[in-house]
Amino acid sequence: MRTVLLVEDGTEYLEAFERLAPAAEAEGARFVRAGSLSEARALLARGAPDAVFLDVVFDRVGEDALAGDLASLIARFGGDRRRAVRHLAENQGFYLLDALAPALPPGIPVVLAYDLDVEPQRLAALRSRVPGLVGLPDGASLSEALALLGC
């Protein structure tokens, strides 16, 4: 059975992928959701998934649930805590990717809900840590996302 770890602050991707999953279920796809870095780490500790999908924006969680160095961002933003928290929330998928990279099996497909085609240097830098990383192009359908995940 193919297991896909979804890391998102809501359940929209999980619900959508499960709605589209009848075709995927024939091949044995199973989706598990984590809403934070700690939940994702716990799921990874139980066993490596076959693929990972990361949402980027986590604007529905408290700042205590956000991955990243808030103190250094507050300093970077001139002491503006609110701006630093907003930055973490709006870019959370990148922070999660960085934190989870050491726990991911080499070559595992990882889809980030962000169009990395427009930032080839950023994609190259991220792939140096997570070789199986692809971005979800703007306008891509959820069926295309499932295909990138191998479902």
C-alpha positions as CSV (number, residue, x, y, z in Angstrom):
1,M,0.0,0.0,0.0
2,R,1.4,3.4,-1.0
3,T,1.3,5.9,1.9
4,V,1.4,9.6,1.3
5,L,2.1,12.0,4.2
6,L,0.2,15.3,3.8
7,V,1.4,18.2,6.0
8,E,-1.1,21.0,6.1
9,D,-2.8,23.2,8.6
10,G,-6.3,22.3,7.4
11,T,-7.8,19.3,5.8
12,E,-8.5,20.6,2.3
13,Y,-5.8,18.6,0.6
14,L,-6.6,15.4,2.5
15,E,-10.3,15.7,1.7
16,A,-9.7,16.5,-1.9
17,F,-7.1,13.7,-2.4
18,E,-9.4,11.2,-0.7
19,R,-12.3,12.3,-3.1
20,L,-10.0,11.8,-6.1
21,A,-8.6,8.6,-4.6
22,P,-11.0,6.0,-6.1
23,A,-8.5,5.5,-8.9
24,A,-5.6,5.7,-6.4
25,E,-7.2,3.2,-4.1
26,A,-7.1,0.6,-6.7
27,E,-3.3,0.8,-6.4
28,G,-3.5,1.0,-2.6
29,A,-2.9,4.7,-1.8
30,R,-3.4,5.8,1.8
31,F,-3.2,9.4,3.0
32,V,-2.1,10.4,6.5
33,R,-2.2,14.0,7.7
34,A,0.0,16.0,10.0
35,G,-0.9,19.5,11.1
36,S,2.5,20.5,12.4
37,L,6.2,19.6,12.4
38,S,5.9,17.6,15.6
39,E,3.0,15.6,14.1
40,A,4.9,15.0,10.9
41,R,8.0,13.9,12.8
42,A,5.9,11.5,14.9
43,L,4.4,9.9,11.7
44,L,7.8,9.6,10.1
45,A,9.1,7.9,13.2
46,R,6.5,5.2,12.8
47,G,7.7,4.5,9.2
48,A,8.7,6.2,6.1
49,P,5.9,7.2,3.7
50,D,6.2,6.6,0.0
51,A,5.6,10.3,-0.8
52,V,5.2,13.6,1.0
53,F,2.9,16.6,0.2
54,L,3.6,19.9,1.9
55,D,1.3,22.9,2.0
56,V,3.2,26.2,2.2
57,V,0.8,28.6,4.0
58,F,-0.1,27.7,7.6
59,D,-2.3,30.7,8.5
60,R,-4.7,28.8,10.8
61,V,-2.4,27.7,13.5
62,G,-0.9,29.5,16.5
63,E,2.6,30.7,16.4
64,D,3.7,28.0,18.9
65,A,2.8,25.4,16.2
66,L,5.0,27.0,13.5
67,A,8.4,25.6,12.7
68,G,11.3,28.0,12.3
69,D,13.5,30.3,14.4
70,L,11.0,33.0,15.5
71,A,13.6,34.9,17.6
72,S,16.0,35.4,14.7
73,L,13.1,36.4,12.4
74,I,12.0,39.0,14.9
75,A,15.5,40.4,14.9
76,R,15.6,40.3,11.1
77,F,12.3,42.2,10.9
78,G,13.5,44.9,13.3
79,G,11.7,43.7,16.3
80,D,8.4,43.3,14.6
81,R,7.0,40.1,16.1
82,R,3.7,40.2,14.1
83,R,5.6,40.5,10.8
84,A,8.0,37.6,11.8
85,V,5.1,35.3,12.7
86,R,3.3,36.2,9.4
87,H,6.5,35.4,7.5
88,L,6.7,32.0,9.2
89,A,3.0,31.3,8.5
90,E,3.2,32.3,4.9
91,N,6.4,30.3,4.2
92,Q,5.8,27.4,6.6
93,G,6.1,24.7,4.0
94,F,9.7,25.7,3.3
95,Y,10.6,25.6,7.1
96,L,8.9,22.2,7.3
97,L,10.8,20.9,4.3
98,D,14.1,22.0,5.9
99,A,13.3,20.5,9.3
100,L,12.0,17.2,7.8
101,A,14.7,16.7,5.2
102,P,17.0,14.6,7.4
103,A,14.2,12.2,8.2
104,L,13.1,11.7,4.5
105,P,14.4,8.6,2.6
106,P,16.6,9.6,-0.3
107,G,14.7,10.1,-3.5
108,I,11.3,10.0,-2.0
109,P,8.8,12.1,-4.0
110,V,8.1,15.4,-2.2
111,V,5.6,17.8,-3.6
112,L,5.6,21.4,-2.3
113,A,2.4,23.4,-3.0
114,Y,4.5,26.2,-4.6
115,D,5.5,26.9,-8.2
116,L,9.2,26.3,-8.0
117,D,9.5,26.5,-11.8
118,V,9.7,30.2,-11.6
119,E,12.6,30.0,-9.1
120,P,15.1,27.5,-10.6
121,Q,17.9,28.5,-8.3
122,R,15.8,28.0,-5.2
123,L,14.6,24.7,-6.5
124,A,18.2,23.6,-7.1
125,A,19.2,24.7,-3.6
126,L,16.3,22.8,-2.1
127,R,17.0,19.7,-4.1
128,S,20.5,19.6,-2.7
129,R,18.8,18.6,0.6
130,V,15.7,16.8,-0.8
131,P,16.5,15.4,-4.3
132,G,13.0,14.1,-4.9
133,L,11.4,17.6,-4.5
134,V,9.1,19.1,-7.1
135,G,6.9,22.2,-6.9
136,L,3.3,22.2,-7.8
137,P,3.0,24.5,-10.8
138,D,0.5,27.3,-10.7
139,G,-2.8,26.1,-12.1
140,A,-2.0,22.4,-11.6
141,S,-5.0,20.2,-10.8
142,L,-5.1,18.0,-7.8
143,S,-5.0,15.1,-10.1
144,E,-1.7,16.3,-11.3
145,A,-0.5,16.6,-7.7
146,L,-1.5,13.0,-7.2
147,A,0.5,12.0,-10.2
148,L,3.5,13.8,-8.9
149,L,3.1,11.8,-5.7
150,G,3.0,8.6,-7.7
151,C,-0.7,7.9,-7.1
